[in-house]
Amino acid sequence: MKICTVTQQTVKAVAPLFNAYREFYGQPSDAKGAEQFIQQRIDNKESIIFLAYQGEEAVGFAQLYPM
């Protein structure tokens, strides 16, 4: 397993996982909205997101907000 920090280049890899997370908590699917949300957090440096890969597949993430 490899863990990487999400960057502009890997936003598209984490977005489907974030959308699935939202769905798990009862929100409707919104793939485009999930990607935009993640993109904004990265652009504005509002959070740090770690992305876990198993081989070449993104399989998990953790999002941290500074306090």
C-alpha positions in Angstrom: 0.0 0.0 0.0 1.2 3.5 -0.9 0.0 6.7 0.8 0.3 10.0 -1.0 -0.9 13.6 -0.4 -3.6 14.7 -2.8 -2.4 17.4 -5.3 -4.0 19.1 -8.3 -2.9 16.1 -10.3 -4.7 13.5 -8.1 -8.0 15.2 -7.3 -9.7 13.0 -9.9 -8.4 9.9 -8.1 -9.9 10.8 -4.7 -13.2 12.3 -6.0 -15.0 9.0 -6.5 -14.0 7.8 -3.1 -15.3 11.1 -1.6 -18.6 10.7 -3.5 -19.0 7.2 -2.1 -18.3 8.5 1.4 -21.1 11.0 0.9 -23.5 8.3 -0.4 -22.7 6.1 2.6 -24.0 8.9 4.9 -27.2 9.3 2.9 -26.4 12.1 0.5 -27.3 11.8 -3.2 -24.5 10.9 -5.6 -22.9 14.0 -7.1 -19.6 13.0 -8.7 -19.0 16.5 -10.2 -19.8 18.2 -7.0 -17.5 15.9 -5.0 -14.6 16.7 -7.4 -15.3 20.4 -7.2 -15.4 20.3 -3.4 -12.1 18.5 -3.2 -10.6 20.8 -5.8 -11.6 23.9 -3.7 -10.1 22.4 -0.5 -6.8 21.9 -2.3 -6.8 25.2 -4.2 -7.6 27.2 -1.0 -5.3 25.1 1.2 -8.2 24.4 3.5 -7.4 20.8 4.1 -4.8 18.1 3.6 -6.0 14.9 2.0 -4.1 11.6 2.0 -4.9 9.0 -0.6 -4.1 5.3 -0.2 -3.3 3.2 -3.3 -3.3 -0.6 -3.5 -1.2 -1.2 -6.6 -2.5 1.4 -9.0 -6.0 1.6 -7.5 -7.1 4.4 -5.1 -8.7 2.6 -2.2 -9.1 5.1 0.6 -8.5 8.6 1.8 -8.3 10.7 5.0 -9.0 14.4 5.0 -7.6 16.6 7.7 -8.6 20.2 8.5 -6.2 22.5 10.3 -7.4 24.0 13.6 
